[in-house]
Amino acid sequence: MQDGHGIILASELWGVSMFSFDSEALEYIFEGLESGFRRTPEEILLFFVLLAGFVALLVAIYFAQRIWRGALRQKRAEALFRSVAEEKQITSEEQRMLRQMARELSGWREKLGRLVTDRNTFNAAADGHLQSRPRDEGAIAALRLKLGFSRSDGQMIIRSSAELDEGLRVYVRQDREHSYVGTIIAQNPDAVVLRIPGNGKQPAEGDRLQIYFLRKNGVFYFTTRVKQAYHNILRLEHSEEIARVQRRKFYRGRVSLPASVKKRGSSQPAVRTYVLELGGGGLTLFNPYKVFHPADELKLSFTLPEGGEQRIQGRVRRTDRGGSLAHVEFTGIKEPVRDKILGFVLNRAMNSG
């Protein structure tokens, strides 16, 4: 019994000791714990030094990985460049030019492979290269052909004569009196080969020509020079400067289109007449009863075959043949309308050739 009482008493005393705390002892305990988290100035400095070293290590690892990845990309680009050069039989001289072109691109060593496999990358490099070396356009056109950048879908922007398809009909203009309808019959690395009609005056070696062609998004042209002429076969220099026809840069074609013309601000009814010449920047019309005079502002309406009705504003620049002809300059015309007119005139000229 004494042992049992002793156990009970001990347990009761233990329970009291578990739940009864001396405030001084508790304060001593917390002071001890708190002292474990205190830092001296030397310890704080060491902590920040270690932290800075750890951050520096992470930064060094990051840049090392970037350098390694960049070197890997350069290695892969170089391997792709060499593979394509071998496959396309690019000569050592042509490879040197490609590397010169690549230097026009930021991070060019990593873009060597794209230069010979991607048309847009090639175009960007060619544009930069030609700004300082315009005489290299023939060599760049030859590289287009070798790399397979010489075909288009009729919609993308044409950057070079080397991209024109064989069989394309073009309009060749030598001067005001001499124009021809031609067909591209071959694309050689050093020349565009063109066939024109064999009658009339033929272009000679060294003659400058303007070549016009139709696209779905407008009429374009480039200027070239005859390298060689064999009767009606012309070998023309390649050009890397393809321009869109604007305003009056294109010739006026002879037509016969019914038109309705009225002076702006006039209460008089519109005059029924005919358009006799038509171009991208203006037209010539028959001036019945000599009702239109220089400086007159006009509203014109005429219909293009397959092009629908066109409404254009213009100004009479001058009259001719005693006032029976009025030469009109367009003053208000939208570019899509101009493209329709140019396309109609060019098609008409080529179909009549």
Phi, psi and omega in degrees: 000319180298322179295322180292315178299323180296321180292316180299315181297321181294320180293322179296316179297323179294322177296322179293319181292335180287327190242000177246119185244142175273127184298323179293318179296320180296319179295324179294319181297312182294325176297322178294318178295317182297323181295335178292338182257003179280144181236142174278162176304324179294320179293320179297316179299317179298320179300313181290326176297315178296319179297315179298321178297321179294316178297318179299322178297316178298317179297318179297319178297318180299311181290327176296320177294321178297315179298317181295315179294320177298317178297323178294318178296319178297319180296317179293319179298317179297318179296318178294318179301313181294324180295314180293319179301320179291317182295318184270002179058049177280126183288167179299320179295319179292324177296321177297320178294320178298321178291324175296318178298319182299329181295347175283350183258144175290138183060044191298328182297329179277351183250009180301317181294318179293329180303323184259004180233346184238123183298317183294320177296318178299316180299317180297317179293320180295318179301313180294320181294318184289339177296326180258340181225069184297338181286352182272007186296328177294318179293323179292320176298320178297321178294324175304313182297316181295324183275354178085019178265033187250009180241145181228167182257010180088351182240322182295158182293131177276128181250346187207152175296338179291346181270356180282134185284148173295140183094352180291131176274135183229164176251123184254124180243121178264313175201188183299327185266344189232110177225153184218157168260127183233171178226132176285119184252348178196153174241109176257155179305329184252002184192153167267130181259125188233138175249132178236166177302149185272001181260160177080188180291133181255142174299149180247167179304131180095346180292142175269135181230154170248130182249120180254142177210155184264141171231168179294336182254020174141189178249134184230164179207163171215156179258137183217179179227143179286120177277316179212147179230123176239091183057252182257013177250125182243137171253116187251147175297142174290155177226139175257013180240094178257126184241149175278137179292129180235141171048239188263015180291340179260149185291164173267132179263148178284131181220180172211089185240126174301140182217156174242125186230135181219143175288137178293135178081001181267145177272355180288148179293160180295149180263132176273127183208197181227141170275125184257332175222144184216137177212183182288341183247352182177189182207167172241131181231156174290131186253084185295136178061012177054044184278341182254139185230161179308139180082355176296136175268129188237154167247123185243145177219127176207162184247130175266137175304125181065009180242351178078181181285137179241128178246120187223149173258145181208174180227136179288118179277318179195165175244164185215163179053054178068022179093359182281345176240138178239125179263120189244134174258134178290133177244342178218097182215134178277149183301321176299325178291317178300319179298320178297318180296312181298319178297318178297315182294317181294315178300318181297318181294318182288324180288338179269353182274000000 
